[in-house]
Amino acid sequence: MIPRTSYSVPLAHYRRRRGFLLHFEGLTVIAGVIFLAFVGAVLARSLILALLNLTFPGTPPGCC
């Protein structure tokens, strides 16, 4: 009769690798959300500045 092989070593290796990948995936998602929030803030600020420049009441008529 052939003895069964132990699955503890391959399973531990798989779980360690899977845990690392899940940790890396979580950090990637967090970095992506921070990047999107930063880009959104920059775009919103530029949009607000553009709208304020278009409708600023202090500019004389026919100036720009």
C-alpha distance (Angstrom), angle and dihedral (degrees) to the residues before:
residue distance angle dihedral
M1 . . .
I2 3.80 . .
P3 3.82 115.5 .
R4 3.77 117.0 -122.7
T5 3.77 117.5 -108.0
S6 3.76 119.0 -116.0
Y7 3.79 116.3 -109.1
S8 3.78 95.7 -167.0
V9 3.83 96.6 92.2
P10 3.84 97.1 46.7
L11 3.79 90.1 41.8
A12 3.81 92.2 51.5
H13 3.80 90.1 48.3
Y14 3.81 91.2 49.5
R15 3.81 93.3 47.1
R16 3.82 92.2 48.4
R17 3.81 91.7 49.8
R18 3.81 92.3 44.4
G19 3.80 91.4 49.4
F20 3.79 90.9 51.4
L21 3.81 91.5 49.4
L22 3.80 92.5 49.1
H23 3.80 90.7 48.8
F24 3.82 91.2 49.2
E25 3.81 90.8 46.8
G26 3.80 91.0 52.2
L27 3.79 92.2 50.3
T28 3.80 90.1 48.5
V29 3.80 91.5 53.1
I30 3.81 91.5 48.8
A31 3.81 91.0 50.0
G32 3.81 90.2 48.3
V33 3.79 92.9 51.9
I34 3.81 91.7 48.6
F35 3.81 90.5 48.7
L36 3.82 92.5 49.5
A37 3.80 91.3 48.3
F38 3.81 90.4 50.6
V39 3.81 92.5 49.0
G40 3.80 90.2 46.8
A41 3.79 91.6 51.8
V42 3.81 92.1 49.1
L43 3.81 92.2 48.4
A44 3.80 92.7 46.4
R45 3.80 91.4 49.9
S46 3.79 92.5 49.6
L47 3.81 90.8 47.6
I48 3.80 92.1 50.3
L49 3.80 91.5 47.9
A50 3.80 91.3 49.1
L51 3.80 91.9 50.2
L52 3.80 92.0 46.9
N53 3.80 91.0 50.6
L54 3.80 90.7 51.1
T55 3.78 95.9 49.1
F56 3.80 103.3 29.5
P57 3.83 107.0 140.2
G58 3.81 93.8 -148.9
T59 3.82 96.3 70.2
P60 3.79 115.9 97.7
P61 3.82 117.5 -117.1
G62 3.79 114.4 -86.2
C63 3.78 92.5 13.4
C64 3.79 100.5 127.7
